[in-house]
């Protein structure tokens, strides 16, 4: 039986509507999983019931993580655009998943949320707080590689890919500043940003800053990450 993967919903502020990028669903399905988009709810009993159905959880990209999660005020309303109902729901989902030791894969915002929820901090705006010549954003096509990453030795990502360096797409303006206790880095960009993490004391808790949901069709390393996640949930 295919593992059921709970996929966190994306939110469109302008349309006041849930939406979803097909790549999240397709990446899970191609890897052998059955994706289920969660509704928005902050009710602990409803979240627990939804989570109990699932074998793993995909923490998707999207809105900024609210700086309130790591004890800061926003730099400005123009620079930081959170979705607080996502934060409230997804921190509960993460807490359930980690307590039950169910597999988690975070992508972009998912990495940032995991780090903030576990006690780390974020750069609220990279151009302002961490200026760099490394391009951390791009225009379509989003499956094109934008910069390289160093894959750290003796990490699960290195064992999976058997590579010291990979090229990734990049579309983010926030990133890990202080790594949360309990997380360890698996990949680092040339300007020193941590771009992949794992929780060594969990069965499978990984997160990446780039976007395998866009690139998995052409990039074997992205397909391998989806496969490793779904296999852990099987």
Secondary structure, DSSP 4 states (H G I P E B T S, - for coil): -PPEEEEPPEEETTTTEEE--HHHHHHHHHTT-EEEEPPP---HHHHHHHHHH-SEEEE---SBPPGGGGT---S-TTT--B-HHHHHHHHHHHHHHHHHT-EEEEETHHHHHHHHHTT-EEES-HHHHS--SS----PSPTTS--EEEEEPTTSHHHHHH--SEEEE----S-EEEEPPTT-EEEEEETTS-EEEEE-TTSSSEEEESS-HHHHTTT-HHHHHHHHHHHHHH-
